[in-house]
Amino acid sequence: MREYLLSILVAALVAYLLTPIVRVFAVWFGAQAVPRERDVHVIPTPRLGGLAMFGGMVAALVVATGLPEMRKVLADGDINVTRALLLSGGLLVLIGIADDRWEVDALTKFAGQVAAAGIFIMQGIQIYVIPLPTGESLTLPPAYGVPLTVLVVVATINAVNFIDGLDGLAAGVVGIAALALFSYAYLLSREYGLSTLTAATLIAAMLFGMCLGFLPHNFSPAKIFMGDTGSMLIGLLLSASTIMLTGQFDPAILANGLFPFFVPLLLIPAVAAVPFIDMLLAVWRRTNQGRSPFAPDKQHLHHRLLELGHSTRRAVLIMYCWVGLLASGLVGLAVFDAAWVTVGITLVVAITGVLLMLMKPKRRPRRGVAPEPPPAGRSSRHRAGVP
């Protein structure tokens, strides 16, 4: 556990300290998000926050390779995790910088994401087995394992990119998912007496630290956005941890059946369920109105929460709670035999989310609007007893 705590601390600290420097560079470089009609922010905000997150990842990898046991894990046999993360992450960061500054077309970004997945496969990070309902594992030949790996990487990157709609939402949601993957891998390994030092667990720990260090600068009101530079990077790391955890545990030794085997693949759709449902509703709404499914509007879930009177912070916290509910439920069902533990954690998170939604938002007067005058004959002087 000490190795993981050190990696989390280094990734968080470096990302936190680098973010103000990156913010100054983004302003100088001209990589700023100009407010649009459907956006929540009202002033130009620097992008490129992913550069600071990438620095946190690199620092954590340097520290991890300096630890003897962790060095063996990162270069285990045919899999070179350090090289895979640096090459694929560096590629997506370069594409993200270009997009945050000059807006790269979707096809170029898609090609870069596929290339990043190809680097993973060349370095040995690939889905090799899939569990079957019979309790056995199906070994996938390259003809099936390679496209499935590419699909998981590209889908995860774009899921994170879609989540990035409110200040702090993507960093918080991915941080919760990374913490869930880390807890799943570490607790399940300890439960069955397996080695807790694995590359997949380390990636989840680093990802949690990167999001934790960047979030104070990105939470509402955001001083900087992660941009595509950050969303593609953290999506890549989330997919790497998911792919490497898939098939890590033998179904024959798991007391809870096959469910724990599927958790890594279920976790990403679970944490992205709310944004994906919002996306499907948006497509249905726009096509039903005879508009393009890609036409922007202000009827997304976070827009509706804001219209109800919730602040941006509270809207994000509500979504944190529901993502935490799904993630903790999956991990609890996979790790704990006692059902009351999972039910208890789920209820606590659910009640917190409901309370946040039911709390009456404070209505603040808009800027530039004068307060209503007192009724005629009842001036403030009279109410205060002034003659």
C-alpha positions as CSV (number, residue, x, y, z in Angstrom):
1,M,0.0,0.0,0.0
2,R,2.9,2.4,0.7
3,E,4.0,2.3,-3.0
4,Y,0.5,3.2,-4.1
5,L,0.1,6.0,-1.5
6,L,3.4,7.5,-2.6
7,S,2.3,7.3,-6.3
8,I,-1.0,9.0,-5.5
9,L,0.7,11.7,-3.5
10,V,3.3,12.5,-6.2
11,A,0.8,12.5,-9.0
12,A,-1.5,14.8,-7.1
13,L,1.2,17.2,-5.9
14,V,2.9,17.6,-9.3
15,A,-0.5,18.1,-11.1
16,Y,-1.5,20.6,-8.5
17,L,1.7,22.6,-8.6
18,L,2.0,22.5,-12.4
19,T,-1.6,23.7,-13.1
20,P,-1.0,27.4,-12.4
21,I,2.1,27.4,-14.6
22,V,0.1,25.6,-17.4
23,R,-2.7,28.2,-17.0
24,V,-0.3,31.1,-17.6
25,F,1.1,29.2,-20.7
26,A,-2.4,28.6,-22.0
27,V,-3.2,32.3,-21.9
28,W,0.0,33.2,-23.7
29,F,-0.5,30.4,-26.2
30,G,-4.1,31.5,-26.9
31,A,-5.7,28.2,-25.9
32,Q,-8.8,29.6,-24.2
33,A,-12.4,28.5,-24.3
34,V,-14.6,31.4,-25.5
35,P,-18.1,31.3,-23.9
36,R,-20.8,30.1,-26.3
37,E,-24.6,30.3,-25.8
38,R,-24.9,26.8,-24.4
39,D,-21.9,27.1,-22.1
40,V,-22.1,27.6,-18.4
41,H,-19.0,29.7,-18.0
42,V,-19.3,33.4,-18.9
43,I,-15.7,34.5,-19.3
44,P,-12.8,33.1,-21.5
45,T,-11.1,30.3,-19.6
46,P,-7.7,28.7,-20.3
47,R,-7.5,25.1,-21.5
48,L,-4.6,22.7,-21.6
49,G,-5.1,21.5,-18.0
50,G,-4.2,18.1,-19.3
51,L,-0.6,19.1,-19.6
52,A,-0.4,19.4,-15.8
53,M,-2.1,16.0,-15.4
54,F,0.4,14.5,-17.9
55,G,3.2,15.9,-15.7
56,G,1.7,14.3,-12.7
57,M,1.6,10.9,-14.5
58,V,5.2,11.2,-15.6
59,A,6.4,12.1,-12.1
60,A,4.5,9.2,-10.6
61,L,6.0,6.8,-13.2
62,V,9.5,8.1,-12.4
63,V,9.0,7.5,-8.7
64,A,7.4,4.1,-9.3
65,T,10.3,2.9,-11.5
66,G,12.6,3.9,-8.6
67,L,11.0,1.4,-6.3
68,P,12.5,-2.1,-6.9
69,E,9.4,-4.2,-6.6
70,M,7.3,-1.8,-8.7
71,R,9.9,-1.6,-11.4
72,K,9.5,-5.3,-11.9
73,V,5.8,-4.9,-12.2
74,L,6.0,-2.1,-14.8
75,A,8.3,-4.1,-17.1
76,D,6.8,-7.5,-16.6
77,G,7.7,-9.9,-19.4
78,D,6.2,-8.8,-22.8
79,I,4.3,-5.8,-21.2
80,N,6.1,-2.5,-20.8
81,V,3.6,-0.3,-19.1
82,T,5.9,2.7,-18.7
83,R,6.7,2.9,-22.4
84,A,3.0,2.3,-23.4
85,L,1.7,5.1,-21.2
86,L,4.4,7.6,-22.2
87,L,4.1,6.9,-25.9
88,S,0.3,6.7,-26.2
89,G,-0.3,9.4,-23.6
90,G,2.2,11.7,-25.2
91,L,0.6,11.2,-28.6
92,L,-2.9,12.1,-27.3
93,V,-1.5,15.1,-25.4
94,L,0.0,16.5,-28.6
95,I,-3.2,16.1,-30.5
96,G,-5.1,17.6,-27.5
97,I,-2.8,20.6,-27.5
98,A,-3.5,21.2,-31.2
99,D,-7.3,20.8,-30.6
100,D,-7.4,23.1,-27.6
101,R,-5.6,25.8,-29.6
102,W,-6.8,25.3,-33.2
103,E,-9.7,22.8,-33.0
104,V,-8.7,19.6,-34.8
105,D,-11.3,17.8,-36.8
106,A,-13.0,14.7,-35.3
107,L,-11.5,12.3,-37.8
108,T,-7.9,13.3,-36.9
109,K,-8.7,12.9,-33.2
110,F,-10.3,9.5,-33.9
111,A,-7.2,8.4,-35.8
112,G,-5.0,9.5,-32.9
113,Q,-7.1,7.5,-30.4
114,V,-6.9,4.4,-32.6
115,A,-3.1,4.9,-32.9
116,A,-2.9,5.1,-29.1
117,A,-4.8,1.9,-28.8
118,G,-2.3,0.4,-31.3
119,I,0.6,1.4,-29.1
120,F,-1.1,-0.4,-26.2
121,I,-1.4,-3.5,-28.2
122,M,2.2,-3.4,-29.5
123,Q,3.4,-3.0,-25.8
124,G,1.3,-6.0,-24.7
125,I,-1.7,-4.2,-23.2
126,Q,-4.7,-6.1,-24.7
127,I,-7.8,-8.0,-23.8
128,Y,-6.8,-11.7,-23.9
129,V,-9.7,-13.5,-22.1
130,I,-13.4,-13.1,-21.7
131,P,-15.4,-15.0,-19.0
132,L,-18.2,-17.4,-19.9
133,P,-21.4,-18.1,-18.0
134,T,-20.1,-21.7,-17.5
135,G,-17.3,-20.4,-15.2
136,E,-14.6,-20.9,-17.8
137,S,-12.5,-18.2,-19.6
138,L,-12.5,-17.8,-23.3
139,T,-9.1,-17.0,-24.8
140,L,-9.3,-14.5,-27.5
141,P,-7.1,-14.8,-30.6
142,P,-5.6,-11.5,-32.0
143,A,-8.3,-11.3,-34.6
144,Y,-10.9,-10.7,-31.9
145,G,-8.7,-9.4,-29.0
146,V,-7.2,-6.5,-31.0
147,P,-10.4,-4.9,-32.3
148,L,-12.1,-5.4,-28.9
149,T,-9.1,-3.6,-27.2
150,V,-9.3,-0.7,-29.7
151,L,-13.1,-0.5,-29.1
152,V,-12.6,-0.2,-25.3
153,V,-9.9,2.4,-25.6
154,V,-11.7,4.6,-28.1
155,A,-15.1,4.3,-26.3
156,T,-13.6,5.1,-22.9
157,I,-11.8,8.2,-24.2
158,N,-14.9,9.5,-25.9
159,A,-17.1,8.8,-22.9
160,V,-14.8,10.9,-20.7
161,N,-14.8,13.6,-23.4
162,F,-18.6,13.7,-23.3
163,I,-18.7,13.9,-19.5
164,D,-16.6,17.1,-19.6
165,G,-19.6,19.5,-19.6
166,L,-19.4,21.2,-16.1
167,D,-16.6,22.6,-14.0
168,G,-15.0,19.6,-12.2
169,L,-17.4,17.0,-13.6
170,A,-15.0,14.9,-15.7
171,A,-12.1,15.1,-13.2
172,G,-14.4,14.1,-10.3
173,V,-16.2,11.3,-12.2
174,V,-13.0,9.8,-13.5
175,G,-11.4,10.2,-10.1
176,I,-14.3,8.2,-8.5
177,A,-14.0,5.5,-11.2
178,A,-10.2,5.3,-10.7
179,L,-10.6,5.0,-6.9
180,A,-13.2,2.3,-7.5
181,L,-10.9,0.3,-9.8
182,F,-8.1,0.7,-7.3
183,S,-10.2,-0.5,-4.4
184,Y,-11.5,-3.4,-6.5
185,A,-8.1,-4.6,-7.5
186,Y,-6.4,-4.1,-4.1
187,L,-9.1,-5.5,-1.9
188,L,-9.8,-8.5,-4.1
189,S,-6.1,-9.3,-4.3
190,R,-5.8,-9.2,-0.5
191,E,-9.0,-11.2,0.0
192,Y,-7.6,-14.1,-2.0
193,G,-4.0,-13.9,-1.0
194,L,-2.7,-12.7,-4.3
195,S,0.0,-10.1,-5.0
196,T,-1.3,-6.6,-4.5
197,L,1.5,-5.0,-6.6
198,T,0.1,-4.9,-10.2
199,A,0.5,-2.5,-13.0
200,A,-3.3,-2.1,-13.4
201,T,-3.7,-1.1,-9.7
202,L,-0.8,1.4,-10.1
203,I,-2.4,3.0,-13.1
204,A,-5.7,3.4,-11.2
205,A,-3.8,4.9,-8.3
206,M,-1.9,7.4,-10.5
207,L,-5.1,8.4,-12.3
208,F,-6.8,9.1,-9.0
209,G,-3.9,11.2,-7.9
210,M,-3.9,13.2,-11.1
211,C,-7.6,14.0,-10.9
212,L,-7.2,14.8,-7.2
213,G,-4.4,17.3,-7.8
214,F,-6.2,19.0,-10.8
215,L,-9.7,19.2,-9.3
216,P,-9.0,22.2,-6.9
217,H,-8.2,24.4,-9.9
218,N,-11.1,23.0,-12.0
219,F,-13.9,22.9,-9.5
220,S,-16.5,25.7,-9.9
221,P,-15.7,28.4,-10.6
222,A,-13.0,26.8,-12.8
223,K,-9.7,28.7,-13.2
224,I,-8.7,26.3,-16.0
225,F,-10.2,23.5,-18.1
226,M,-8.5,20.2,-18.8
227,G,-9.5,20.5,-22.5
228,D,-9.2,17.5,-24.9
229,T,-5.6,17.4,-23.7
230,G,-6.8,16.1,-20.4
231,S,-10.0,14.3,-21.2
232,M,-8.3,12.1,-23.8
233,L,-5.4,11.4,-21.4
234,I,-7.4,10.4,-18.4
235,G,-9.8,8.4,-20.6
236,L,-6.7,6.5,-22.0
237,L,-5.5,5.7,-18.5
238,L,-8.9,4.6,-17.4
239,S,-9.1,2.2,-20.3
240,A,-5.6,0.9,-19.6
241,S,-6.5,0.0,-16.0
242,T,-9.7,-1.6,-17.2
243,I,-8.1,-3.7,-19.9
244,M,-5.3,-5.0,-17.6
245,L,-7.7,-5.8,-14.8
246,T,-10.0,-7.8,-17.2
247,G,-8.9,-11.4,-16.8
248,Q,-6.5,-10.7,-13.9
249,F,-8.5,-12.8,-11.5
250,D,-9.3,-16.5,-12.1
251,P,-13.0,-17.1,-11.8
252,A,-12.3,-20.4,-10.2
253,I,-11.0,-18.8,-7.0
254,L,-13.7,-16.1,-6.7
255,A,-16.3,-16.8,-4.0
256,N,-18.9,-14.4,-5.6
257,G,-19.1,-16.2,-8.9
258,L,-18.4,-14.5,-12.2
259,F,-19.6,-11.1,-11.2
260,P,-16.2,-9.8,-9.9
261,F,-14.6,-10.9,-13.2
262,F,-16.9,-8.5,-15.1
263,V,-16.6,-5.5,-12.8
264,P,-13.8,-3.7,-14.7
265,L,-15.8,-3.8,-17.9
266,L,-19.0,-2.8,-16.1
267,L,-17.5,0.0,-14.2
268,I,-16.9,2.4,-17.1
269,P,-20.5,2.1,-18.5
270,A,-21.8,2.5,-14.9
271,V,-20.0,5.8,-14.1
272,A,-20.8,7.1,-17.6
273,A,-24.4,5.9,-17.5
274,V,-25.9,9.3,-16.6
275,P,-24.1,11.3,-19.3
276,F,-24.7,8.6,-21.8
277,I,-28.4,8.5,-21.0
278,D,-28.4,12.3,-21.3
279,M,-26.7,12.0,-24.7
280,L,-29.3,9.5,-26.0
281,L,-32.2,11.7,-24.8
282,A,-30.5,14.7,-26.5
283,V,-30.3,12.7,-29.8
284,W,-34.0,11.6,-29.5
285,R,-35.1,15.2,-28.6
286,R,-33.3,16.8,-31.5
287,T,-34.4,14.3,-34.1
288,N,-37.9,14.4,-32.8
289,Q,-37.9,18.2,-33.4
290,G,-36.5,17.7,-36.9
291,R,-33.1,19.0,-36.0
292,S,-29.6,17.4,-36.4
293,P,-28.7,15.1,-33.6
294,F,-25.4,17.1,-33.3
295,A,-27.2,20.5,-33.0
296,P,-26.3,22.1,-29.6
297,D,-29.0,23.0,-27.1
298,K,-29.4,23.9,-23.4
299,Q,-31.6,21.0,-22.4
300,H,-28.9,18.6,-21.1
301,L,-29.1,17.2,-17.6
302,H,-26.8,19.8,-16.1
303,H,-28.7,22.6,-17.7
304,R,-31.9,21.3,-16.2
305,L,-30.3,21.1,-12.8
306,L,-29.2,24.7,-13.1
307,E,-32.7,25.7,-14.3
308,L,-34.1,24.2,-11.1
309,G,-32.0,26.7,-9.2
310,H,-29.1,24.4,-8.2
311,S,-25.7,26.1,-8.4
312,T,-23.0,24.6,-10.7
313,R,-21.2,23.2,-7.6
314,R,-24.3,21.5,-6.3
315,A,-25.2,20.1,-9.7
316,V,-21.8,18.5,-10.0
317,L,-22.0,17.2,-6.4
318,I,-25.3,15.5,-7.2
319,M,-23.7,13.8,-10.2
320,Y,-20.7,12.8,-8.0
321,C,-23.1,11.1,-5.6
322,W,-24.9,9.1,-8.2
323,V,-21.7,8.0,-9.9
324,G,-20.3,7.1,-6.4
325,L,-23.5,5.1,-5.7
326,L,-23.0,3.0,-8.9
327,A,-19.3,2.5,-8.4
328,S,-19.4,1.6,-4.7
329,G,-22.3,-0.8,-5.4
330,L,-20.3,-2.7,-8.1
331,V,-17.1,-2.8,-6.0
332,G,-19.0,-3.9,-2.9
333,L,-20.8,-6.7,-4.6
334,A,-17.5,-7.9,-6.1
335,V,-15.4,-7.8,-2.9
336,F,-17.7,-8.3,0.1
337,D,-19.6,-11.5,0.9
338,A,-21.8,-9.7,3.4
339,A,-24.6,-8.1,1.6
340,W,-25.3,-5.6,4.4
341,V,-21.9,-3.9,3.8
342,T,-22.8,-3.2,0.2
343,V,-26.4,-2.2,1.0
344,G,-25.1,0.2,3.8
345,I,-22.6,2.0,1.5
346,T,-25.1,2.2,-1.3
347,L,-27.8,3.7,1.0
348,V,-25.5,6.3,2.5
349,V,-24.5,7.5,-1.0
350,A,-28.1,7.4,-2.3
351,I,-29.4,9.3,0.7
352,T,-26.7,12.0,0.3
353,G,-27.6,12.4,-3.4
354,V,-31.3,12.7,-2.6
355,L,-30.7,15.3,0.1
356,L,-28.6,17.4,-2.2
357,M,-31.3,17.3,-4.8
358,L,-34.1,18.1,-2.3
359,M,-32.3,21.0,-0.6
360,K,-33.9,24.2,-1.6
361,P,-31.4,26.2,-3.6
362,K,-30.6,29.8,-2.5
363,R,-32.0,32.3,-4.9
364,R,-29.4,35.0,-5.4
365,P,-30.3,38.3,-7.1
366,R,-28.8,38.6,-10.5
367,R,-26.1,41.2,-11.1
368,G,-27.3,44.5,-12.2
369,V,-30.9,44.0,-10.9
370,A,-31.8,46.4,-8.1
371,P,-33.7,44.9,-5.1
372,E,-37.4,45.4,-4.9
373,P,-38.5,48.6,-3.2
374,P,-40.5,48.3,0.1
375,P,-44.3,48.6,-0.1
376,A,-45.8,52.2,-0.2
377,G,-46.1,53.7,3.2
378,R,-43.8,51.2,4.8
379,S,-40.3,52.5,4.1
380,S,-37.2,51.1,5.7
381,R,-37.0,54.2,8.0
382,H,-40.5,53.4,9.4
383,R,-39.7,49.7,9.9
384,A,-36.6,50.6,11.8
385,G,-38.5,53.0,14.1
386,V,-36.8,56.1,12.6
387,P,-39.3,59.0,12.7
